[in-house]
Amino acid sequence: MRFLGLTVLVLVGASFADAISIKTGKVIVKLDPAVHSFGRFTFPALSDGRTASTDVIHIPEANWVSAVVPVSSQLDVEILKTTTGVVGVYENKIYKAPKKPTALKASDDAVPDANVAHKISGVLEARKAFGVTGKGIKVGIADSGVDWKHPALGGGTTFPTAKVAYGYDFAGDAYTGSNQPVEDADPMDCGGHGTHVAGIVGANSTANYFFTGVAPDVTLGAYRVFGCDGSSEDAVIIKAIQRAFDDGMDVINMSLGSDSGFPSAVDVDLINQLTATGKIIFSIAQGNAQADGVWQSSSPAIADKATAVAATANFATVRTRGITVGGTKFNITVYDNAVVDAAFNGEIILNALAAPAPGAASNSDGCTGTPNAVGVATNPAGKILLIRRGTCTFIEKGQNAQAAGAVAVIVYNHGLSALPALGDLTANPSANITIPFYSMEAGPGSALAALLLQASGSAKITFDAADTSSVVPPINVATFTSWGPGSDLSFKPDVAAPGTNILSTLPLADGGFGLLSGTSMATPYASGIIALYLQYAKIVAAGQTPGGTTTTTTTSTVTVVDTSPAGGYSTIATSEAESSQVGGYSTIATTSSSSTVLGDVSSTATVASTPGVPARPTSGLAPSPTPAYGHRMTRRDDTALLKELFGTEPIFIRSRLQNAGKQLTFSSTAYIDSAFLQGGGLIQVPQLLGTRVLASPGKIPLGSWQGTQQHTFAIKNYDSVTQKASISTLNALSTQITNSNNPGYYVDESEVLFSIDGSEPKATLDVDLASGASISVSVTFTPSQNTLGAAKQGDILLVSGWIKVTAGGYANTIVFGGLVGDRRNAPFTDQPAGWSVNGATTTNQVNAAVASLKSLGAVIRLIIPAGAFNVSLLDASTRAVIGTIPALSGTQFPRNGNDATDSTYRWTLDWSSLEYLDSATNTTKKLTAGSYIVSAKFTFVKGINEDTAPISPTNLEFPTLVLS
């Protein structure tokens, strides 16, 4: 047998049907810890006679030992497999180069409000209510490094710093994934991606764009696995994972991956074993290949114990309010919760007594350094200021106007580009803007400016009493998030987080701040949420409260609108109540009874309540650190129950995140999008930390779902009072995936029935749970008759939904889903097979002299990942099998993408050796003159609830080879 020009011995009977890719020239060898626990692994003589030793990676707590071994042939792989102490040989997989963020210019005002993401996820509310910022939690970033000098990431002159306190460079600047990495102790980022990721987790920017990461007080670890440009590989990433684990990271963020992952990859294996220690949770990007169709869950996100993160859109609520100026009506745009009422009726002035041309710098822009010393009109105190967009950021305009005494700002567009969503600038504490900020489009804004010019720069303004309209843009799954399920029908993704147009840090050399979209951004967002959860779990475990517990005596009057104990709550009138603020909870004790109210009880309030929803104040309250929604106050928590509820086992945390998901709709419709795109849904942090009822597990994978399946789940009440739990189902849109490249939606509902202790199965159930009580619920899942009928006709469908357990004002969800239909009906390719002959590709018959073949490659395009691809050689005239072709056969072939300009659009498998394994003699031979057919058999990856790996009934045949 000849490999890469080397003549070697042949292992008798070796077909190499389970061959793995060796394109990087190295493989990862997993070793038995009882044989190779430390030091170096000495590998046997390989096909070219080489023998040497290599360092091992040893993680005792995970019972993991591995080594990287250079190879030159599949025979080397077979030799390693038979070596004493070797328990597995894996492909050294390549990870795609991360995207470069878009840097922002100092004058760029078209920046999304960073707090929009924090609002749709409830991060801002949770941080205020529960006093959590990620303090004391360590998050490792396996990426392109981190600019640890960045002021928003703590700053510093030497590494490590107080903020970026851990890390190592496993790559080096020049590393591209195809050359030798050069390690050093400084993980400084020159690619940008890692610094952007780190900022999403834990930035605290007190200048420039004024924003915070999800958990601004986390401690970061920077584990560099990418160079300035290019890809990375398992051999490098495994080292980074080991170092992060040894450094005691609580969370490892991996905004990286390889599309179309497999459950038996080495990174998947390692992540599962490390997670099983209970000491670390992996937050991993689902991938950005939605345009490539289904079966694109990335590796290592496909790992059973990992938390795979999908991305969502990132939009603010937009309200329209009418104003009248000089008898003329205009509309202004009000974002999120910005205050607007009659208190602002008064005087509006133009920022400059000149009408600048579009794009021209002027003091009308309200920017520092323009002709006016403060960049705003003289004497704006007590007035509303009309400012033109441009030159500097909206935050700078707002700060200047506020410093000059303005009571509000209206920014009008300059007409050069669409006006971005400003968001509620007052929600960003770093910006220190407390006055309302509104906007107008270019036409009406210019008309208002002209009106004010005619009135010598000022006029009376009145606001309408109510909004003209209020539009909540749909928060959809991002259009790039990769489809699940995994190649083995595993349920992925697990959860979703904001990931579109995310503002974060960049290396200072690249401008310091930038925008980027991707599941790479959603993943650190989820990592930050996990850090908030872990901090609160520590607080609970220690029996402490954020900032300590304070007790005061107050006199309160509470007017009760609804006194029903719906959802376990009751409200009463109290006096001389003792109030203590405990970790965001207001607890009230009286001599006669107890009351649960949401908000500050130190003033008169009207409390509104609806059945099943915690009471919340609607009027009469001064501003309170307590959120306006989503956070529940409880009378008295049971310490032991609370500690159990805030457990830190990684799979338990993932279930908690899935329980706290908000299900997202498809486009602008009311239909819920597939769970195979959003997992449990957009994580809601107030619910994550505030709920006292838990439904588990967080997901029920149905795998191959060809009829009724029965499962069980548990509900437990961790509250100190009885809770009523209402159980129901929310079905998602089903997805027809017979054509893997072009999924099609349709509306259908599965039958999901619940029963307890053998009771009659019902579509909905109500159950009262005493404090500390738990119950096991039996659930049956049956696809609809329409779905089953379509499957019988050959269709293949992804069907999913959520079990909803509503209690205490929260809908705790368990995500479920499976594949209905026979995967063997799906075509595994959408193009004819072909040949690459001396570099030229053809789908026609090849006529060539053996001596003229400098190179020969089999060209295939797969639209489903192959568990195995076994290729046979046939006589073209008789179709008798001559043998097999090891060079073209193998395991774990990823599916191809749909971008014809990308190298992953199809695979070219090298067969320049023309060697095959002769069936009659079990020896390797080389093709001679003759006519041949090459035929490939496709085997799927064995899936959940499948007894064996399905084999396609159709073989793929390549054009006839006629050799002379």
KADA-V338954 format. One line per field, one symbol per residue. burial: + if it has 16 or more other C-alpha atoms within 10 Angstrom, else -. Layout:
BEGIN
burial=???
END
This chain:
BEGIN
burial=+++-----------++++++++-+-++++++++--+++--+-++-+++-------++++--+++++++++++++++++-++---++-+++++++++++-+++++----+++++++++++++++++++++++++++-++++++++++++++++++++--+++-++-++++++++-+++---+-+--+++++++++++++++++++++-++++++++++++++++++++++++++++++++++++++--++++++++++++++++-++++++++++++--+++++++++++++++++++++++++++++++++++++++++++++++----+++++++++++---++-+++++++-++----++++++++-+-+-++++--+-+++++++++++++++++++++-+++++++++++----+-++++++++-+++++++++++++-+++-++++++---++++++++--+------+++++++++++++++++++++++++++++++++++-+-++++++++++++++++++++++++++++++---++---------+++++-++--+++++++-+--+++++++++++++----+++++++++-++++++-+++++++--------++-+++++++++-+-+++-++++-++++++++++++++++++----+++++++++++++++++++++++++++++++++++------+-+++++++++++++++++++++++++++-+-+--+++-+++++-----+--+--+++++-++-++++++++--++-++--++++++++++++++++++++++++++++++++++++---+++++--------+---------+++++++++++++++++++++----++++++++++++++++++-----++++++++++++++++--++++-----++++++++++++++-----+++---++++++++-
END
